[in-house]
Amino acid sequence: MTSDSGEPKRLRDALAEVTADLGLPEPDAFQTLVANWSQLVGDDLSRHCRLRSLRDGVLRLGVDSAPRATQLRYLEGEVIARAAGLVGADVVRSVRVAVDP
């Protein structure tokens, strides 16, 4: 990739553009959420779910049972607010929960 001036772009800048084009957050945002997941939802609930992905502001989660999925859906607003405190506002705008087979 080259810049508008014809000079080669720094790899960091090129990756940032591709990441933005794909609707992905900053690379460390997802890892920060994974590392702090038990703080976001509590130890008990964190043992029953895993973070699948974060794209276009949608945090996708997999859980081990329907009751846990319902619990997380009720906590969506709190999860979004707590996530904003860790990775910034509008990085996580919604939460989608699915029961893993």
C-alpha positions in Angstrom: 0.0 0.0 0.0 1.1 3.5 -0.7 0.1 6.8 0.8 -1.5 9.6 -1.3 2.0 11.0 -1.8 3.2 7.8 -3.3 5.4 6.9 -0.3 4.9 3.4 1.2 2.6 3.3 4.2 3.7 2.0 7.5 2.4 -1.4 8.2 0.7 -0.2 11.3 -1.2 2.4 9.3 -2.2 -0.1 6.6 -3.5 -2.6 9.2 -5.5 0.2 10.9 -7.2 1.0 7.6 -8.0 -2.7 6.8 -9.2 -3.2 10.4 -11.5 -0.2 10.1 -12.8 -1.3 6.6 -13.7 -4.7 8.1 -15.6 -3.2 11.0 -13.1 -4.6 13.5 -12.1 -2.9 16.7 -8.6 -2.0 17.7 -6.7 -5.2 18.0 -6.2 -5.0 21.7 -9.9 -4.2 22.5 -11.1 -7.8 22.1 -8.2 -9.2 24.1 -8.8 -6.6 26.8 -12.4 -7.9 27.0 -11.3 -11.5 27.2 -8.8 -10.8 29.9 -11.3 -8.9 32.0 -14.4 -10.9 31.2 -14.9 -12.2 34.8 -14.9 -8.6 36.0 -17.5 -7.6 33.4 -20.0 -10.3 34.2 -18.9 -11.9 37.4 -17.0 -15.1 38.1 -20.0 -17.4 38.1 -21.4 -16.3 34.7 -18.0 -16.0 33.1 -17.4 -19.7 33.6 -20.5 -20.5 31.5 -19.8 -18.3 28.5 -17.0 -17.3 26.1 -16.4 -14.4 23.9 -16.6 -15.3 20.2 -15.9 -12.1 18.4 -16.3 -8.3 18.3 -17.2 -6.8 15.0 -19.1 -3.6 14.0 -19.8 -2.9 17.6 -21.4 -6.3 18.2 -20.0 -8.5 20.9 -20.9 -12.1 20.2 -21.0 -14.6 23.0 -21.4 -18.4 23.3 -23.0 -19.8 26.5 -23.6 -23.3 27.7 -27.3 -23.1 28.4 -30.5 -21.2 27.6 -30.9 -19.8 31.1 -27.4 -18.3 30.9 -28.2 -16.8 27.5 -31.3 -15.2 29.0 -29.3 -13.9 32.0 -26.8 -12.3 29.6 -29.5 -10.8 27.5 -30.9 -9.1 30.6 -27.4 -7.8 31.5 -26.7 -6.4 28.0 -26.9 -2.8 29.1 -24.5 -3.4 32.0 -22.1 -5.4 29.9 -22.0 -2.5 27.3 -21.4 0.1 30.0 -18.7 -1.9 31.7 -17.0 -2.7 28.4 -17.0 1.0 27.6 -15.1 1.6 30.8 -12.4 -0.8 29.6 -12.2 -0.3 25.8 -13.9 3.0 25.2 -17.4 4.2 24.2 -19.0 2.7 21.1 -16.6 -0.2 20.8 -19.3 -2.5 22.1 -22.8 -1.3 21.1 -24.7 -4.5 21.4 -24.4 -8.1 22.6 -25.6 -11.2 20.8 -25.8 -14.4 22.7 -26.1 -17.9 21.3 -26.2 -21.3 23.1 -23.3 -23.5 22.1 -24.1 -27.0 21.1 
